[in-house]
Amino acid sequence: MSIIDKIRSADDLNSELYEIPKWDVTILIRSMSARERATYASFAAADGASPEEMAQSAMQRVEGLWSKVLISCCFDPDTGENIFNEESVDWLFAEKDGEIVSNLAMKCLTVSGLGGDSADDAGKDSWDLQIVEDADHLNEDSTSG
C-alpha cells in the first residue's frame, strides 16, 4: 500500500457523542475536515476590516462562525446525516437558548481541536472568542472618548 493510500484510508476524524438534556437529544459531533477548517478560518479572518467594521459586525461574524461549525460538525448518531443546514441554524439562533447553542458550538470547536483546552493552552486562540473580546474592547474604546 502506498503512502497516499495509507493517508487516504486513515480514519483520523475525531468524534464524540454530546448529550443535551434540555433538548432530549444526543448529537454525534465530528471534527471538521481540512477544507471545513480552512473555510472556518477564512471566514474568521477579518483582513482589511476597520476597527469600526469589526465592532459592528462582531455578532454577525460569531453567528456566522458558529453556524459553519454546527453545520460541519453535528450529525445524527443513528443515521450519520447532518443535523443542521442554513435554514435550521437560522431558527436555532432565533429561538433556542443561547447558552445551549454556545456550548454546542464550543464542543464542536473542541472536538475539531479549535476550542476548550486547546484554546486555553494557546492563550484563547479560538477565533470566535477572540472576535467577541476584540469587539468588546472596541466598543469600550468607542464609548469612552
C-alpha positions as CSV (number, residue, x, y, z in Angstrom):
1,M,0.0,0.0,0.0
2,S,1.4,3.4,-1.0
3,I,1.8,6.3,1.5
4,I,-1.0,8.2,-0.2
5,D,-3.3,5.2,0.1
6,K,-2.5,4.9,3.8
7,I,-3.2,8.5,4.3
8,R,-6.4,8.4,2.4
9,S,-7.7,5.3,4.2
10,A,-6.8,6.5,7.7
11,D,-9.7,7.2,10.0
12,D,-8.4,10.4,11.5
13,L,-11.5,12.4,12.3
14,N,-12.4,12.8,15.9
15,S,-15.9,12.2,17.1
16,E,-17.8,12.3,20.3
17,L,-21.4,11.9,21.5
18,Y,-22.8,15.0,23.1
19,E,-25.9,14.9,25.2
20,I,-28.2,17.9,25.5
21,P,-30.7,17.0,28.3
22,K,-32.9,20.1,27.8
23,W,-33.5,19.1,24.1
24,D,-33.7,15.4,25.0
25,V,-31.1,14.6,22.3
26,T,-27.7,13.1,21.8
27,I,-25.7,14.5,18.9
28,L,-22.7,13.0,17.2
29,I,-20.0,15.6,16.9
30,R,-17.3,15.0,14.3
31,S,-14.2,17.1,13.8
32,M,-14.1,19.4,10.8
33,S,-12.3,18.2,7.7
34,A,-9.3,20.2,6.5
35,R,-11.5,22.0,3.9
36,E,-14.1,22.8,6.5
37,R,-11.5,24.1,8.9
38,A,-9.9,26.3,6.2
39,T,-13.3,27.7,5.4
40,Y,-13.9,28.4,9.0
41,A,-10.5,30.1,9.3
42,S,-11.0,32.2,6.2
43,F,-14.4,33.3,7.4
44,A,-13.0,34.2,10.8
45,A,-10.2,36.3,9.4
46,A,-11.0,40.0,9.3
47,D,-8.3,41.1,6.8
48,G,-8.9,44.7,5.7
49,A,-11.7,45.4,8.1
50,S,-11.5,48.7,10.0
51,P,-12.0,48.7,13.8
52,E,-15.4,50.2,13.4
53,E,-16.4,47.4,10.9
54,M,-15.1,44.8,13.3
55,A,-17.2,46.2,16.2
56,Q,-20.3,46.5,14.1
57,S,-20.1,43.0,12.6
58,A,-18.7,41.1,15.6
59,M,-22.1,39.5,16.5
60,Q,-22.8,38.6,12.8
61,R,-19.3,37.1,12.5
62,V,-19.7,35.0,15.6
63,E,-23.1,33.8,14.5
64,G,-21.7,33.0,11.0
65,L,-18.8,31.1,12.5
66,W,-20.9,29.1,14.9
67,S,-23.3,28.4,12.0
68,K,-20.5,27.0,9.9
69,V,-19.2,24.9,12.9
70,L,-22.7,23.5,13.7
71,I,-23.4,22.6,10.1
72,S,-20.0,21.0,9.7
73,C,-19.8,19.0,12.9
74,C,-23.3,18.0,14.1
75,F,-24.6,14.6,13.0
76,D,-27.5,12.3,13.9
77,P,-25.8,9.4,15.7
78,D,-28.3,6.9,14.3
79,T,-28.3,7.9,10.6
80,G,-25.0,9.7,10.2
81,E,-26.8,12.6,8.5
82,N,-26.0,16.2,9.1
83,I,-28.5,17.7,11.6
84,F,-28.2,21.4,10.7
85,N,-28.3,23.4,7.5
86,E,-28.5,27.1,6.7
87,E,-32.3,27.2,7.3
88,S,-32.2,25.3,10.6
89,V,-29.4,27.3,12.1
90,D,-31.4,30.4,11.4
91,W,-34.3,29.3,13.7
92,L,-31.8,27.8,16.1
93,F,-30.2,31.2,16.7
94,A,-33.6,33.0,16.8
95,E,-35.5,30.6,19.1
96,K,-33.2,28.4,21.2
97,D,-31.3,29.0,24.5
98,G,-28.1,30.9,23.7
99,E,-26.1,29.1,26.4
100,I,-27.0,25.7,24.9
101,V,-26.2,26.8,21.4
102,S,-23.0,28.4,22.5
103,N,-21.9,25.2,24.5
104,L,-22.7,23.1,21.5
105,A,-20.6,25.3,19.2
106,M,-17.7,25.3,21.6
107,K,-17.9,21.5,21.9
108,C,-17.7,21.3,18.1
109,L,-14.6,23.5,18.2
110,T,-13.1,21.4,20.9
111,V,-13.6,18.2,19.0
112,S,-12.1,19.9,16.0
113,G,-9.0,21.0,18.0
114,L,-10.0,24.7,18.0
115,G,-11.6,25.3,21.4
116,G,-11.7,24.2,25.0
117,D,-8.3,23.2,26.4
118,S,-6.6,23.9,23.1
119,A,-7.8,27.5,23.2
120,D,-6.7,27.8,26.8
121,D,-3.3,26.3,26.0
122,A,-2.9,28.7,23.1
123,G,-3.9,31.8,25.1
124,K,-7.5,31.8,23.9
125,D,-6.6,31.2,20.3
126,S,-10.2,30.3,19.4
127,W,-11.4,32.6,16.6
128,D,-14.9,33.2,17.9
129,L,-13.7,34.1,21.4
130,Q,-11.1,36.4,20.0
131,I,-13.7,38.2,17.9
132,V,-16.0,38.8,20.8
133,E,-13.2,40.0,23.0
134,D,-11.9,42.4,20.3
135,A,-15.5,43.7,19.8
136,D,-15.9,44.3,23.5
137,H,-12.6,46.2,23.6
138,L,-13.6,48.3,20.6
139,N,-17.0,49.1,22.0
140,E,-15.5,50.3,25.3
141,D,-13.0,52.5,23.5
142,S,-15.6,54.0,21.2
143,T,-17.9,55.0,24.1
144,S,-15.2,56.4,26.4
145,G,-13.9,59.1,24.2
